[in-house]
Amino acid sequence: MAEHPFAPFVRILGKGKKGSRSLTEDEAFDAMSMILTDQVRPEQLGAFLMLLRVKEESPEELTGFVKAARLHAHAPSSLQVDLDWSSYAGKKRQLPWYMLAAFVLSGEGVRVFMHGSRGHTPGRIYTEDMLSLFGMSASQTWDEVQQALDSHSFAFMSINTLVPRLGEIIELRSILGLRSPVHTLCRLINPLSASCTVDGVFHPAYAPMHQKASHLLGVQHSLTIRGDGGEAELKPDSDCEVRWIKEGQLSDQIWSRVYPRRLVKEETLETDQLLALWRGELTHEYGEGALISTLAALLVLLGKAEDQASAVPLAELYWKRRNKARF
C-alpha cells in the first residue's frame, strides 16, 4: 500500500527524541492546507495535533499554519480595519470586561474586527454569547462585517464562519482532552491584515511564541496580553506581562496593577452587569479597572499614547465620554 501523502508530516514530528524536529514554514503551510481541504484521515489529524501539542508549536510552524488558514478565510482585500482582536478563551472568573474597552474604541471611530469561538470549554462566558446583550449579532458574511463596521465600527465573526474547518477542529478539545495548536493559530489569523493586533494567552510559554509568530507574519504593531483567563484583558489588581511589536521591533513589559490589593472574586457572574456598567447604572471596581487598564494598553498599541502613565488618564477620558445611550 502506498504511503498517504500526509504521513511524512506526522513522521517529522513523531520520529522520537533524536529523529523528530519542527516543521519548516513551508511544511507547516502544506500540512495545514491538506487539513483544511479534508485530505487527512481522522487518525492522522489527531496524531498530528497531539504531537504538536507535546512539542509545542514553533513560531515558524504557526506562521505556515496561519498563511494557509488565511487563504481559506476569503477575506476581501478592500475591507479595512484598524484593530484585529482575537477572543477564543472565554472567561470563567470574571466577566468579559474587555468588550467594553472594544466598544469605547469603536465609539471613538477605531474600526475593530473581533473573531473567536465559543462552547469548547464548559462553564466559560464567550464574546459571541454576550453580543445580544448589546443588540448585536455575529456577522455571517463579509458583507455583514462591512455593514457592521460602517454602522458602528465594530464587527464580530465566529471562526466557524471565518474558517469552518478550524472551528470543527477546536471542538475536538472535548474528544482529545487537550487544546490543540489550532487555538493558537486562530488567534493570529488576522484575516483583514490589520496593522494592529491584540490577543491574549494564559500559559507563559505562549506569549513569546505569539509575539515571534506575529513578527514573522509581518505585523507591525501587536500586543499580546497574559491576561485574565487567556483573553486580552489586563487584570487591574495584578501586574501583567505584555509583549509588544512596535514598528516591527519586539519588546516585553510588566503592566502595573492599578489597585494595590487583590479584589475579592464574585461568587456568581451576572452578565447584565456589563450593560449596567456601560450605562452608568452600576459601580464595579474590578470591571472598571479591567476595562480602563485594557483600554490604556490598546491606546499605546494604536499610537494614541506613549506609555502606561499617559495612557491611563486618556483611557479614563474616553470611558467618561462614551455614549451611555448607545446600548
ABEGO torsion letter per residue (X at the ends): XBBBAAAAAAAAAAAEAAABBBBBAAAAAAAAAAAAAGABBAAAAAAAAAAAAAAEBBAAAAAAAAAAAAAAAGBBAABBBABBBBBAAEBAABBBAAAAAAAAAAAAGBBBBBBBBBGABBGBBBAAAAAAAAGBBBBABAAAAAAAAAAAGBBBBBAAAABAAAAAAAAAAAAAGBBBAAAAAAAAAGAAGBABBBBBBABAAAAAAAAAAAAAAGBABBBBBBBBGGBBBBBAABBBBBBBBBGGBBBBBBBBBABABBBBBBABBBAAAAAAAAAGABBBAAAAAAAAAAAAAAAAAAGABABAAAAAAAAAAAAAABBAAAX
